[in-house]
Amino acid sequence: MLFCDPPQGHAHAAAACRQLAAARGDIGRIPRRTGVMCPMLYAPVTASAHGRWNGHRVDYRRAFSNSCSMKAQTGAVFDFTR
């Protein structure tokens, strides 16, 4: 769970909320993290999110080749590490 007013419920809630605000709630618009080198390892993961952003429904689902690639392309939203 991620809540943004105030940021809570997520390991990196403040960063995820900032990134979502900059992308106007569209996870697909979050800029790729720079300087991240991911291995060419095929270990597919699927990221999905469902909820509301400023009163609008959000439904996001995308498959990535591995978790490093997912984190690099979705910022803090799907980064659950502490």
C-alpha positions as CSV (number, residue, x, y, z in Angstrom):
1,M,0.0,0.0,0.0
2,L,1.2,3.5,-0.8
3,F,-0.5,6.6,0.5
4,C,0.7,10.1,-0.5
5,D,-1.2,12.5,1.7
6,P,0.9,12.2,3.9
7,P,3.4,9.7,2.4
8,Q,3.1,6.4,4.2
9,G,2.6,2.6,4.0
10,H,5.6,1.9,1.7
11,A,9.4,1.5,2.3
12,H,10.1,4.6,0.1
13,A,6.8,6.4,0.3
14,A,8.1,10.0,0.2
15,A,10.3,9.3,-2.9
16,A,7.5,7.3,-4.6
17,C,5.0,10.1,-4.0
18,R,7.4,12.7,-5.4
19,Q,8.0,10.7,-8.5
20,L,4.3,10.0,-9.0
21,A,3.5,13.7,-8.5
22,A,6.1,14.6,-11.2
23,A,4.6,12.0,-13.5
24,R,1.1,13.2,-12.7
25,G,0.2,9.8,-11.3
26,D,1.2,7.9,-14.5
27,I,3.8,5.3,-13.5
28,G,4.7,4.8,-17.1
29,R,5.9,8.4,-17.2
30,I,8.4,8.1,-14.4
31,P,11.9,8.7,-15.9
32,R,14.3,5.8,-15.9
33,R,16.9,6.0,-13.2
34,T,20.2,7.1,-14.6
35,G,23.4,5.3,-13.9
36,V,21.7,2.0,-13.3
37,M,23.3,-1.0,-15.0
38,C,21.1,-4.1,-14.9
39,P,22.3,-7.6,-15.8
40,M,21.1,-9.2,-19.0
41,L,19.4,-11.9,-16.9
42,Y,16.0,-13.1,-17.9
43,A,14.0,-13.6,-14.7
44,P,10.7,-12.0,-15.6
45,V,8.6,-10.0,-13.1
46,T,5.3,-8.3,-13.6
47,A,4.5,-5.0,-11.8
48,S,0.9,-4.0,-11.2
49,A,-0.7,-1.1,-9.3
50,H,-4.3,-0.2,-8.9
51,G,-5.8,2.7,-7.0
52,R,-6.6,6.4,-7.3
53,W,-4.5,9.5,-8.0
54,N,-6.1,12.9,-7.5
55,G,-9.5,11.3,-7.9
56,H,-8.7,9.4,-11.1
57,R,-8.5,5.6,-11.4
58,V,-4.9,4.2,-11.9
59,D,-4.4,0.8,-13.4
60,Y,-0.8,-0.1,-14.3
61,R,0.5,-3.5,-15.4
62,R,3.8,-4.2,-17.1
63,A,6.2,-7.1,-17.5
64,F,10.0,-6.6,-17.1
65,S,12.9,-8.9,-17.9
66,N,14.1,-8.8,-14.3
67,S,13.6,-6.9,-11.0
68,C,16.5,-4.6,-11.6
69,S,15.0,-3.4,-14.9
70,M,11.6,-2.9,-13.1
71,K,13.1,-0.8,-10.4
72,A,15.2,1.2,-12.9
73,Q,12.1,2.0,-15.0
74,T,9.5,2.6,-12.2
75,G,11.6,4.5,-9.7
76,A,10.7,4.1,-6.0
77,V,7.1,2.9,-6.7
78,F,8.0,-0.8,-6.8
79,D,11.2,-0.6,-4.7
80,F,10.2,-2.4,-1.5
81,T,13.7,-2.8,-0.1
82,R,14.5,-1.1,3.2
